[in-house]
Amino acid sequence: MANTVLITGASQGSGRATALLFARQGYRVVLAARQSDRLTAVANLIQNQGGQALAVPTDVGQSDQVQALVKQALETYGQIDVLVNNAGICLTGSFEQTTPADWQQIMNTNFWGYVYTIQAVLPQFLQRGRGTIVNVGSFGGKMPLPNMTAYCASKYAVTGLTDTLRLELKPKGIHVGAVHPGVINSDFLERAQFRGDDEQAAMAGRQRMADALKSNWVSQPEDIAHAIWTVVEQQRSEIVVGLAALATESYRLLPGVVQWLLGQAVN
Ligand SMILES: NC(=O)c1ccc[n+]([C@@H]2O[C@H](COP(=O)([O-])OP(=O)(O)OC[C@H]3O[C@@H](n4cnc5c(N)ncnc54)[C@H](OP(=O)(O)O)[C@@H]3O)[C@@H](O)[C@H]2O)c1
């Protein structure tokens, strides 16, 4: 029987690229995201190419919707072999520029969304004594990024969750891995939110990000999909994608120097 992968945030960007890659490799794919039209389009594409796909519109920040997603996936395919936690949002701004509502919004998707899916899938993994969980974090979960306090906090939480869960679940036959992208040339600007001291500053932040996305050093969604596939196939603990690996490794080796350099960029 073919393996089944459940991917959150599968309607576009890295999640969509991951869904298409796993389908090409023979996996049955369960796709989750909020907007059903885009999700259905990805499922149709996979089916037209001869694959099997199930689209389940889901807000990962709502635990009851996540429970229903996993229930429907198990009723349809009988088992889940791989969970890819990828649904995430970007919110840029300093601590002082962000509100409690901003923090709740980003933590609810980027962190609690991951916790809810793992809680929903884990009983079946434990029962079978096998399964793989891949959490998509960020280089901002391995090093500080200026004016991205809430985002980095959410992604550092994902790093802590992933590394600790790996220790706990390894003896039970379950592998937990992480993929940490740098900047990806996806459509994330569509829903990214920019905070600043005023509207003009926020718009300038958006423009800087739009300009950065035109550079040739950014990753493509397919690069992230390939890293996720490698974590599953080779049971790797972690992959930092592209040039971001240079930055995170520099921070690991020389945290003080990198903090100083980042401080110069902010001031
Ligand atoms: N883009 C970057 O530069 C970058 C850098 C480092 C790390 N990452 C991480 O990589 C992952 C993918 O990023 P991407 O750039 O491919 O994103 P993207 O193109 O913006 O796609 C995000 C996906 O997540 C879904 N999503 C958002 N909120 C959701 C929610 N509450 N419930 C369910 N689905 C939700 C979106 O669909 P709906 O809106 O329809 O729900 C969409 O399918 C994220 O975890 C992100 O933090 C991205």
The ligand as an ORCA input file, in Angstrom:
! r2SCAN-3c Opt
* xyz 0 1
  N       8.731     32.614      2.654
  C       9.851     32.731      3.341
  O      10.731     33.558      3.017
  C      10.104     31.820      4.506
  C      11.329     31.893      5.171
  C      11.571     31.021      6.231
  C      10.601     30.126      6.644
  N       9.412     30.098      5.981
  C       8.406     29.139      6.454
  O       8.128     28.218      5.426
  C       6.753     27.795      5.510
  C       6.079     27.981      4.174
  O       6.247     29.309      3.745
  P       5.821     29.797      2.286
  O       6.631     30.998      1.997
  O       5.767     28.646      1.350
  O       4.326     30.297      2.623
  P       3.136     30.818      1.668
  O       3.487     30.792      0.230
  O       2.652     32.117      2.273
  O       2.027     29.695      1.960
  C       1.529     29.545      3.250
  C       0.548     28.385      3.264
  O       0.076     28.224      4.604
  C      -1.353     28.286      4.598
  N      -1.795     28.832      5.874
  C      -1.525     30.036      6.433
  N      -2.155     30.153      7.611
  C      -2.846     28.994      7.805
  C      -3.704     28.509      8.816
  N      -4.015     29.238      9.911
  N      -4.228     27.269      8.677
  C      -3.942     26.515      7.586
  N      -3.138     26.903      6.598
  C      -2.609     28.150      6.709
  C      -1.702     29.147      3.377
  O      -3.004     28.925      2.868
  P      -4.312     29.715      3.428
  O      -3.938     31.164      3.577
  O      -5.357     29.443      2.400
  O      -4.639     29.073      4.737
  C      -0.656     28.623      2.388
  O      -1.062     27.393      1.838
  C       6.138     28.612      6.662
  O       6.167     27.863      7.845
  C       7.074     29.804      6.778
  O       7.081     30.374      8.060
  C       9.130     30.917      4.929
*
